[in-house]
Amino acid sequence: MSKLFAALAVSASLLMVGPSVAGSALGAAQLGAAVDLDGALINGIGVDSVVRANGGAKDGQWAVKFKRDLTGCVWTGSIGYGRFRGFFPPNFITVSGLFGTTDTLYVETFNGKSRKEQDAPFTLIVICG
């Protein structure tokens, strides 16, 4: 029986790989960003920078650069303060890889009523295998 328990212990230890910025064959890198209304980074895991996209020509367009290649990763975004502050009015968000890069996400936030670009706080979650 001790061989069975040893095998189970090894299997369980392989499943309990913690988060990392690099990622590995045994686990996933967990990255994320909480960005305030003005583009300030509230909290970040593996984030290099947050700047207005397209030279700041329009509201609601952000480039969030991470400290690793995001090729092969999945991501999602949500409107919200990313801290214990209350709710932000309903808005929309789109998130895609920024053209010409492999480490930056392009985020657009829109007003929920007019559907025009508008600055809004948002959070991003990125998981890489």
C-alpha positions as CSV (number, residue, x, y, z in Angstrom):
1,M,0.0,0.0,0.0
2,S,2.9,2.4,0.7
3,K,3.7,2.5,-3.1
4,L,0.1,3.5,-3.9
5,F,0.2,6.3,-1.3
6,A,3.6,7.5,-2.7
7,A,2.2,7.6,-6.2
8,L,-0.9,9.5,-5.1
9,A,1.3,12.0,-3.2
10,V,3.4,12.6,-6.3
11,S,0.2,13.0,-8.5
12,A,-1.3,15.5,-6.0
13,S,1.9,17.5,-5.8
14,L,1.9,17.9,-9.6
15,L,-1.6,19.3,-9.5
16,M,-0.7,21.9,-6.8
17,V,1.5,24.2,-8.9
18,G,1.1,27.8,-7.8
19,P,0.8,30.9,-10.0
20,S,3.8,32.3,-11.8
21,V,4.5,35.0,-14.3
22,A,6.5,32.6,-16.5
23,G,4.2,29.6,-16.6
24,S,5.4,26.0,-17.1
25,A,4.4,22.7,-18.5
26,L,2.9,21.8,-15.0
27,G,0.9,24.9,-14.4
28,A,-0.5,28.1,-15.8
29,A,0.7,31.7,-15.5
30,Q,-1.9,33.9,-13.9
31,L,-1.7,37.5,-14.9
32,G,-4.0,40.4,-14.3
33,A,-4.6,44.1,-14.0
34,A,-7.0,46.4,-12.2
35,V,-7.0,49.8,-13.9
36,D,-8.6,52.9,-12.5
37,L,-10.8,55.4,-14.4
38,D,-7.7,57.6,-15.2
39,G,-5.6,54.6,-16.3
40,A,-3.6,54.3,-13.1
41,L,-2.7,50.7,-12.3
42,I,-4.4,49.8,-9.0
43,N,-3.0,46.2,-8.8
44,G,-1.2,44.2,-11.3
45,I,0.3,40.7,-11.7
46,G,3.0,40.6,-14.4
47,V,2.0,44.1,-15.7
48,D,4.7,46.3,-17.2
49,S,2.6,49.4,-18.0
50,V,-0.8,50.9,-18.8
51,V,-0.9,53.8,-21.3
52,R,-3.5,55.5,-23.5
53,A,-3.6,53.8,-26.9
54,N,-3.4,55.6,-30.2
55,G,-1.5,58.5,-28.7
56,G,-4.3,59.3,-26.4
57,A,-6.5,60.6,-29.3
58,K,-9.7,59.1,-27.8
59,D,-11.1,58.3,-24.4
60,G,-11.6,54.7,-23.4
61,Q,-8.6,53.2,-25.4
62,W,-5.8,51.6,-23.4
63,A,-2.7,49.5,-24.0
64,V,-1.8,47.2,-21.2
65,K,1.6,45.7,-21.6
66,F,2.6,42.6,-19.7
67,K,6.1,41.3,-18.8
68,R,5.8,38.2,-21.0
69,D,4.7,37.0,-24.4
70,L,0.9,36.4,-24.4
71,T,0.9,34.1,-27.5
72,G,-1.1,31.1,-26.5
73,C,-2.8,32.8,-23.6
74,V,-6.5,33.5,-23.0
75,W,-7.9,36.7,-21.6
76,T,-11.0,38.5,-20.6
77,G,-12.0,41.9,-19.2
78,S,-14.7,43.4,-17.1
79,I,-15.8,46.9,-16.2
80,G,-15.4,47.7,-12.5
81,Y,-13.3,49.4,-9.9
82,G,-11.1,46.5,-9.0
83,R,-11.1,47.5,-5.3
84,F,-13.7,47.8,-2.6
85,R,-15.2,51.0,-3.8
86,G,-18.7,50.3,-5.1
87,F,-20.2,49.9,-8.5
88,F,-19.5,51.7,-11.8
89,P,-22.4,52.3,-14.1
90,P,-23.0,49.7,-16.8
91,N,-20.5,50.0,-19.6
92,F,-19.0,47.7,-22.3
93,I,-15.4,46.5,-22.7
94,T,-13.6,44.9,-25.6
95,V,-10.1,43.2,-25.2
96,S,-7.8,42.0,-27.9
97,G,-4.2,41.6,-28.6
98,L,-2.6,44.8,-29.8
99,F,-1.6,44.5,-33.4
100,G,2.1,44.3,-34.0
101,T,2.9,43.1,-30.4
102,T,2.8,39.8,-28.5
103,D,2.8,41.2,-25.0
104,T,0.2,44.0,-25.0
105,L,-3.6,43.9,-24.8
106,Y,-5.7,46.6,-26.4
107,V,-8.7,47.6,-24.3
108,E,-11.7,49.8,-25.3
109,T,-14.3,50.9,-22.8
110,F,-17.7,52.2,-24.0
111,N,-20.6,54.1,-22.4
112,G,-23.5,51.7,-21.7
113,K,-26.1,54.1,-23.1
114,S,-24.5,56.1,-25.9
115,R,-22.1,53.2,-26.9
116,K,-19.3,55.8,-27.5
117,E,-15.8,55.4,-26.2
118,Q,-15.6,56.5,-22.5
119,D,-13.0,56.1,-19.8
120,A,-14.0,53.5,-17.3
121,P,-12.2,51.4,-14.7
122,F,-11.6,47.8,-15.7
123,T,-10.0,44.5,-14.7
124,L,-8.2,42.0,-16.9
125,I,-7.5,38.4,-16.3
126,V,-4.9,36.5,-18.4
127,I,-4.1,32.8,-18.2
128,C,-1.2,31.3,-20.0
129,G,-0.4,27.6,-20.2
